[in-house]
Each structure stands twice: as structure tokens, then as C-alpha cells.
Amino acid sequence: MSRCPMRRSLVRSPLPAVLVAVCMLLAALAAPAGAVAPAGAAAADPGPATGSGPVLLVPTPGVAEGAARTSPKMIEAMQRDMHLTRAQAITRLGRQHAAGAVEARARRAAGRHFAGSWLNEDGSALMVAVTDQRAAQAVRATGATPALATHSRAELALAQLKLQTHAGKQLGKAVHGWYVDARRNRLVVLAAPGRQSAAAEWVTAADVPAALVTFDQSQGPQKATADLVGGDGYVNLLSGNRCTAGFGVRSLTDGSTGFVTAGHCVERGNFVDFDTVIGGSGGAARAAKSSFPLPPPVTPATRTFDRAYIQLNSEPSNRVLPAVRTSFFSTTPVLGSQAARQGDTVCSFGRVSQYRCGPIVATNQNLLVEYDDGVRSLGQVTVLGLNSARFCSIGGDSGGPVITPGTGQAQGHTVSTTCTGVGFTTTYQPINATQLGLGVRLLFADARPSPPPPMITAFNCYADYGRFTCDLNWEGGTDPDSVQVSTNGRDVRRVDDYDGNFVLLSARCAPVGDTFVSVSVVDADGRRASARLDSFCS
């Protein structure tokens, strides 16, 4: 039987509610995997909080109308791919923009009870999942629609961490990926067709409670989108693969400029030529950094990001512009990198598919991707931290930029696709994590107003049976944010969701003395918010 843990928190709340919630969490985690819950104890999917319907967002005036004038191809792509009228596309973009300010207020109102957010199906309301009825009332007052959830964000993130750790030891052919779905308030496991029972056994072996998990049938491993046909983009001079350039960036190491793109398109040291750049005899650019080649042996248990930095050579005619294509004859400026949420519309340009748009359906996924460019097969690999959006990509689109229409916020670069016609999606590697991982910074068309500095909104630590868990939430700061952690705990493991302003830590209590955890949220301008907790290990 689980006992109630020691807990420390920077956010004040009624003590009885804290103890009950934490004990329920530990009871769920301590229950044998696969155990059947008592009647009435099964967790329900989140729905609108009792007593009222959705709160409609008021579109931000002028934002979408301006985009329609300056980037008409964006509106046309939204109409085509999302089956909207022009007026509906403009209204949706205006509401999506308004949701940003509403979400910031809703997060503050929800505090430690925040369990995720998303735009509803037609983009008319911002849904915010919370685990407390009083928090739901406070969220509604901010202009968001609260949805009561059974499982906290930290509880689901801890389950996700268990799967990720287990996958590093054993990942069979039954599981093609997993991610936390705030809308369903579950950890979603993508099972291979006909293999759900085997996938369930794999989840059980990871010691994840069955009540936290739901299974979706996978459409098969994602397919990387490089190929050997011509078109706009660039060509790897060694392999002949053609891909698409992503966002323009500047290296923090040497000040050079270039593009980010998919790592599977170029291995470190490869030279490339761009279709629109005169490269001379040595190629227009070189892959200064890449997550490829992968160290052998390459198996489904191999875990990697899929990203690269292509550095342009010093030819005077080679110039990186802070813009992305909306057609072969028009561009739109890059203005920031504020991460979009589930349900938001994003668009991407690929050298083959050109401009496509669709809503984000999942974030921070670990997915099985099959790398086969038609010449050689690298096998199947688990790619970390992917987002998925509902539009198609095909061979040659890899590396292309993903951006929010109307507001010019860089989102990431295309990695893979399952363009089957049923549940088709394209995955992309988020740009803020890519900036941190490659040591680069985006180039922007205009000077950005500095947002407020980062502020920690909730920091909780709780322990039981010699192991502790901490969850950290913050707001503000210039993207990309990062989190520095100092602790005397042992065997530290993390889930980093920087775009979601959330980090979860799990570790063993210190063997001697008091256990402590210090955290610092650091933004791109060097501003920081820090906190420390101790005395939570019994």
C-alpha cells in the first residue's frame, strides 16, 4: 500500500487538497501495471467544466486581414487544405492569435493544476485542462474554456519518462511511438496494426499504470521525406539526395550564417548546392553540424533528434534572408519562434509539395521513423521530440520550414510523413529545441520587442520510497528557453518540454543529508528565474 509522501511547493494551496491529490497519484503509480480499477474509478476523458459551454475567442483585429494582403498564398493554402472559406480562414487566424494572451492568463490562474491546452476543432475556443474545480472557475474568468482532467501533467509526464527509459533497453516491433495528449488526458501509445496486445505487454513491462494509457493504431513507421528528384531546394553533393532548406540562422560559435534542416538529409561534413545559389566548385555550403551519421548498430531502440546546420560558404553572393517561401515567387518574413499549441494552424513549404497547411494534432512525440532514400536503407530509428500536423509531405520536402500563418512564428523543420490518406500527418522537429541543440539562433526580419523575463509559476517536489519527482512550470522569457538543474539526488532523469514551459525531474533521494533541487529558467537574452526546494525526502 502506498503511503502519503513528503511534499514541498512554491505555490500555496489548501493542504487537504494537496494531500489527497498526491496520494491518488502515488496510488496510481504504485498499483500493479494492468490492474483493473474498481467500478467508477476509471479516469474519464476531459470535457468542458460543469455548468457552462465553451467561451468563444474574440479574433485579434487586423492580424489575419494583414496576412491575407501580404501573404495571400497562406490564406489560399488554408482554404484548400482545411476546407475553409476565405472568411473562415481569416477568423480562425485572428482567434489563434488572440489565444496566446488568453493562454498566458489561464496558466497563471490554473497554477499547479494546469494539465495542458489546445484549440478546439474549429479553432473557436481555447481549451485548458485543469485538475481542480476551483481552478476551472478561475480559468473560465480569463476567457478560456476549462476542461476537468483526472491526471495531472506531471503524472502523465512521469509515465512518459518510464516509457522512454524502457525503450532505451527494449523496443520491439509492436510500438511505433508515444506522446502525452492533453486533449484526451492520456499517454497515447501508437501500436502497430494487429499488435495492441503486444504493445500493452510492453507498457506493462515499463511499469506504467494501464489507467494512464490509451492505444491508437499506427499507420506504420513514419517515412523520411528525402528523394532523388530535382526541384527547388538543395542537393547533397555526396549522396545526391535533394531536400528543402529550413530557417535562416546564425551560429553562436563562430557567427557564420546558414540554414537548419533535417539531419537525415546531410551527414556532418557533406557539401551541398542550393538551387538558387551559385556555389562554385566546392558547393554553396557544408553541413557543419548534423545528428547523422548515427553510431552503429542502428536499431528501433536507437534514439536521436533529426536536425542539421548547413553553413554557407563565404561567396559574396550567398546571403541568408529571414524569410520563407509561400510559393516559388513569394516569401513571408520570420518574426519570432513562439511555439504553437495543439489545434493551432501551421504551414510548411517543401520543394516538391510546395505550400500546405493544417492543424497541429500532437506535440513532443517520440516516433519510429524509417530512413530509406531509395538508394540505401538506414533502418528504423526512434526520433525524439517531434510535433505532428495534419497535412501531407512527400519525397524532397524534408528540412522545409514550418511556420504559423499570419504571425510569422517559426515552428520547426519537416522530418517525416505518413501520407496514407487516412490519418495523414507530417512531423516536424521544433525550432526552439533545434536552436539549443545546434547552438544557433534564428534570423528575424524585424527587431522583436522584448517579452517579460521568465517567471516561475509553479515548482513542486514530492517523494516516496526513496525516490522524488519535481515538476516546474514557468511563463515569459525570450525563446528559446532552457532550464538548468542542480541537485544532490542520484539517477536523475528529465522530461524537457521547453515549448510547453514545463520540465519534470525524477531521481533518487540523496543517501546522506537533506535532498535539494535548485532550478533556473534561462531565456535567450540571458535573463533567469531561479528557485530551490529541500526537505521533501522522508
ChimeraX attribute file (.defattr): number of C-alpha atoms within 10 A of each C-alpha:
attribute: neighborCount
match mode: 1-to-1
recipient: residues
	/A:1	7
	/A:2	15
	/A:3	12
	/A:4	18
	/A:5	19
	/A:6	16
	/A:7	22
	/A:8	18
	/A:9	19
	/A:10	16
	/A:11	12
	/A:12	11
	/A:13	11
	/A:14	7
	/A:15	9
	/A:16	8
	/A:17	11
	/A:18	14
	/A:19	15
	/A:20	11
	/A:21	18
	/A:22	20
	/A:23	16
	/A:24	15
	/A:25	18
	/A:26	19
	/A:27	16
	/A:28	21
	/A:29	20
	/A:30	15
	/A:31	18
	/A:32	14
	/A:33	19
	/A:34	16
	/A:35	12
	/A:36	13
	/A:37	13
	/A:38	7
	/A:39	6
	/A:40	7
	/A:41	9
	/A:42	12
	/A:43	14
	/A:44	15
	/A:45	15
	/A:46	22
	/A:47	18
	/A:48	17
	/A:49	21
	/A:50	12
	/A:51	5
	/A:52	10
	/A:53	11
	/A:54	18
	/A:55	17
	/A:56	14
	/A:57	22
	/A:58	16
	/A:59	19
	/A:60	16
	/A:61	13
	/A:62	11
	/A:63	18
	/A:64	26
	/A:65	20
	/A:66	14
	/A:67	20
	/A:68	19
	/A:69	12
	/A:70	14
	/A:71	21
	/A:72	15
	/A:73	21
	/A:74	26
	/A:75	25
	/A:76	19
	/A:77	22
	/A:78	27
	/A:79	19
	/A:80	15
	/A:81	17
	/A:82	17
	/A:83	11
	/A:84	16
	/A:85	14
	/A:86	15
	/A:87	12
	/A:88	16
	/A:89	22
	/A:90	24
	/A:91	21
	/A:92	22
	/A:93	26
	/A:94	24
	/A:95	24
	/A:96	30
	/A:97	23
	/A:98	18
	/A:99	27
	/A:100	16
	/A:101	12
	/A:102	16
	/A:103	21
	/A:104	13
	/A:105	18
	/A:106	28
	/A:107	26
	/A:108	21
	/A:109	21
	/A:110	25
	/A:111	20
	/A:112	27
	/A:113	24
	/A:114	27
	/A:115	25
	/A:116	22
	/A:117	25
	/A:118	24
	/A:119	25
	/A:120	16
	/A:121	11
	/A:122	11
	/A:123	23
	/A:124	20
	/A:125	21
	/A:126	30
	/A:127	31
	/A:128	30
	/A:129	35
	/A:130	30
	/A:131	22
	/A:132	21
	/A:133	16
	/A:134	12
	/A:135	23
	/A:136	26
	/A:137	18
	/A:138	17
	/A:139	28
	/A:140	21
	/A:141	15
	/A:142	19
	/A:143	22
	/A:144	27
	/A:145	28
	/A:146	35
	/A:147	27
	/A:148	24
	/A:149	29
	/A:150	22
	/A:151	26
	/A:152	24
	/A:153	25
	/A:154	24
	/A:155	23
	/A:156	23
	/A:157	24
	/A:158	23
	/A:159	23
	/A:160	25
	/A:161	20
	/A:162	18
	/A:163	26
	/A:164	21
	/A:165	13
	/A:166	17
	/A:167	21
	/A:168	13
	/A:169	9
	/A:170	14
	/A:171	21
	/A:172	13
	/A:173	13
	/A:174	20
	/A:175	28
	/A:176	26
	/A:177	26
	/A:178	23
	/A:179	25
	/A:180	23
	/A:181	22
	/A:182	26
	/A:183	24
	/A:184	16
	/A:185	26
	/A:186	28
	/A:187	24
	/A:188	22
	/A:189	27
	/A:190	26
	/A:191	24
	/A:192	21
	/A:193	13
	/A:194	11
	/A:195	15
	/A:196	19
	/A:197	12
	/A:198	16
	/A:199	22
	/A:200	22
	/A:201	14
	/A:202	20
	/A:203	23
	/A:204	17
	/A:205	15
	/A:206	20
	/A:207	19
	/A:208	27
	/A:209	20
	/A:210	20
	/A:211	21
	/A:212	21
	/A:213	22
	/A:214	16
	/A:215	18
	/A:216	15
	/A:217	15
	/A:218	21
	/A:219	18
	/A:220	17
	/A:221	23
	/A:222	26
	/A:223	23
	/A:224	27
	/A:225	29
	/A:226	25
	/A:227	21
	/A:228	17
	/A:229	13
	/A:230	16
	/A:231	15
	/A:232	19
	/A:233	23
	/A:234	24
	/A:235	26
	/A:236	22
	/A:237	16
	/A:238	12
	/A:239	17
	/A:240	16
	/A:241	23
	/A:242	32
	/A:243	34
	/A:244	30
	/A:245	28
	/A:246	31
	/A:247	29
	/A:248	26
	/A:249	25
	/A:250	21
	/A:251	19
	/A:252	13
	/A:253	9
	/A:254	8
	/A:255	11
	/A:256	15
	/A:257	25
	/A:258	29
	/A:259	25
	/A:260	33
	/A:261	31
	/A:262	34
	/A:263	24
	/A:264	27
	/A:265	31
	/A:266	31
	/A:267	22
	/A:268	17
	/A:269	14
	/A:270	19
	/A:271	22
	/A:272	26
	/A:273	22
	/A:274	21
	/A:275	16
	/A:276	11
	/A:277	17
	/A:278	13
	/A:279	19
	/A:280	10
	/A:281	7
	/A:282	12
	/A:283	19
	/A:284	23
	/A:285	26
	/A:286	23
	/A:287	24
	/A:288	19
	/A:289	21
	/A:290	25
	/A:291	20
	/A:292	18
	/A:293	12
	/A:294	15
	/A:295	8
	/A:296	7
	/A:297	8
	/A:298	14
	/A:299	14
	/A:300	23
	/A:301	20
	/A:302	19
	/A:303	19
	/A:304	16
	/A:305	23
	/A:306	26
	/A:307	31
	/A:308	27
	/A:309	33
	/A:310	31
	/A:311	23
	/A:312	25
	/A:313	19
	/A:314	13
	/A:315	13
	/A:316	6
	/A:317	10
	/A:318	18
	/A:319	14
	/A:320	15
	/A:321	17
	/A:322	18
	/A:323	21
	/A:324	23
	/A:325	21
	/A:326	22
	/A:327	16
	/A:328	11
	/A:329	6
	/A:330	13
	/A:331	15
	/A:332	22
	/A:333	21
	/A:334	23
	/A:335	20
	/A:336	22
	/A:337	23
	/A:338	19
	/A:339	22
	/A:340	24
	/A:341	25
	/A:342	25
	/A:343	24
	/A:344	27
	/A:345	25
	/A:346	25
	/A:347	25
	/A:348	34
	/A:349	28
	/A:350	31
	/A:351	25
	/A:352	20
	/A:353	14
	/A:354	17
	/A:355	23
	/A:356	24
	/A:357	27
	/A:358	24
	/A:359	25
	/A:360	24
	/A:361	20
	/A:362	23
	/A:363	25
	/A:364	23
	/A:365	23
	/A:366	24
	/A:367	27
	/A:368	26
	/A:369	23
	/A:370	21
	/A:371	20
	/A:372	17
	/A:373	21
	/A:374	10
	/A:375	10
	/A:376	9
	/A:377	10
	/A:378	14
	/A:379	12
	/A:380	21
	/A:381	23
	/A:382	27
	/A:383	23
	/A:384	18
	/A:385	21
	/A:386	24
	/A:387	26
	/A:388	24
	/A:389	26
	/A:390	26
	/A:391	25
	/A:392	22
	/A:393	30
	/A:394	20
	/A:395	22
	/A:396	29
	/A:397	32
	/A:398	35
	/A:399	35
	/A:400	29
	/A:401	28
	/A:402	30
	/A:403	30
	/A:404	25
	/A:405	27
	/A:406	26
	/A:407	22
	/A:408	21
	/A:409	21
	/A:410	30
	/A:411	26
	/A:412	31
	/A:413	32
	/A:414	34
	/A:415	32
	/A:416	32
	/A:417	27
	/A:418	25
	/A:419	18
	/A:420	11
	/A:421	9
	/A:422	8
	/A:423	11
	/A:424	16
	/A:425	26
	/A:426	28
	/A:427	32
	/A:428	29
	/A:429	30
	/A:430	24
	/A:431	29
	/A:432	23
	/A:433	22
	/A:434	22
	/A:435	22
	/A:436	15
	/A:437	14
	/A:438	19
	/A:439	15
	/A:440	24
	/A:441	23
	/A:442	24
	/A:443	22
	/A:444	21
	/A:445	15
	/A:446	11
	/A:447	9
	/A:448	10
	/A:449	7
	/A:450	10
	/A:451	10
	/A:452	11
	/A:453	17
	/A:454	21
	/A:455	18
	/A:456	21
	/A:457	18
	/A:458	22
	/A:459	23
	/A:460	20
	/A:461	25
	/A:462	23
	/A:463	24
	/A:464	19
	/A:465	12
	/A:466	12
	/A:467	17
	/A:468	24
	/A:469	23
	/A:470	22
	/A:471	23
	/A:472	23
	/A:473	23
	/A:474	21
	/A:475	20
	/A:476	16
	/A:477	23
	/A:478	21
	/A:479	23
	/A:480	22
	/A:481	23
	/A:482	20
	/A:483	18
	/A:484	11
	/A:485	13
	/A:486	11
	/A:487	17
	/A:488	18
	/A:489	19
	/A:490	14
	/A:491	10
	/A:492	14
	/A:493	16
	/A:494	16
	/A:495	18
	/A:496	19
	/A:497	17
	/A:498	20
	/A:499	22
	/A:500	17
	/A:501	20
	/A:502	20
	/A:503	20
	/A:504	23
	/A:505	21
	/A:506	23
	/A:507	19
	/A:508	20
	/A:509	26
	/A:510	17
	/A:511	11
	/A:512	8
	/A:513	10
	/A:514	14
	/A:515	20
	/A:516	18
	/A:517	18
	/A:518	14
	/A:519	19
	/A:520	19
	/A:521	26
	/A:522	22
	/A:523	19
	/A:524	14
	/A:525	13
	/A:526	11
	/A:527	16
	/A:528	20
	/A:529	16
	/A:530	15
	/A:531	15
	/A:532	16
	/A:533	19
	/A:534	16
	/A:535	16
	/A:536	22
	/A:537	23
	/A:538	16
